[in-house]
Amino acid sequence: MEVDKLKENISITVDETTDNCGHNVANILFSYENQTKLVKTYFLEIINHSIISQIVINTIFFYNILYDHIIFFITNNASYIS
């Protein structure tokens, strides 16, 4: 029951960055009840809108989050997202 409640009140963040060796990294973070937890890290050869979309869809699917519970999707307007 608590897991279902969590899925209704969660914020998913995809944070793209580079590690100290210059590799592309995408971190998936869940925020809920004033807490933020790192749930997955992807090391990527390239980052573009297609890769980020796949990461978001895979995360939603893996954690069984219903599309009806997604209220909005916000990007940082990076040039590769468009």
N, C-alpha and C positions, 0 to 999 in steps of 0.2 A: 504494500500500500504506500509506504513512504517513497519507494522508487517511482511509482506512478505520479505522486505529488511533485516530486523533484522534476520530472519530465515536463510538467506543466508550467514550471516557474524557473526556467533555466535560460541563461544567456550563453551562446557559443561564440567564442572569439577565435579567429584564425589570424595568428600573428606571424607575418613573414619577415624574416631577417637573414643575416648571415652569421655564421659562427666565426671564431677567431682565426680560422684557416681560410675564410672566404667562401665556404660552402653555403648554398642556399638551404634555409631551414624554414619549415612551417610548423608552428606550435599550435595545438588545439587546446583551448582553455574553456572550462565550464565555470560559470559564475552563478551562485545561488546562495540565498540566505546570508548575504554579506561575506561570502567566501569565494575565492577563485582557486581552482585546482587545474594543474597541467595534466591532461589526460592522454596526450599522444604527441610525439614529435616525428616529423617526416624530414628526412634529408633528401633534397631534390637536386637533380642536375639543372633543371630550368624551373622558373616560376612564371606562369602565365594564367590567363583567365580560365582556360580549360583545366589545368592542373588544380587550381584553387577550387573550382566548381566540383571536381571529382572528390577532393578531400572533404568538402562540405557534405556532399551527398553520401559518401561512404561513412562519415561520422554519424549522420542522422540515421542511416540504415543500421549501422553496428549497434548503436545505443537504443534502437527501436523507438525513436522519437517520431511521433505522428506529425505529418505535414500540417494538419489542422492546428497544431500547437505552435507553429511558427508564425509569429506576428509580423516581423519585419526583418529585412536583411540590409545591413549597412556596410558600405565599403569605405576605405580611406581614399577612394578616387585615384588610386595608382594608375598609371598609364596603361599597364598590362591588363587591367580589369575590364576596360571598355571593349 
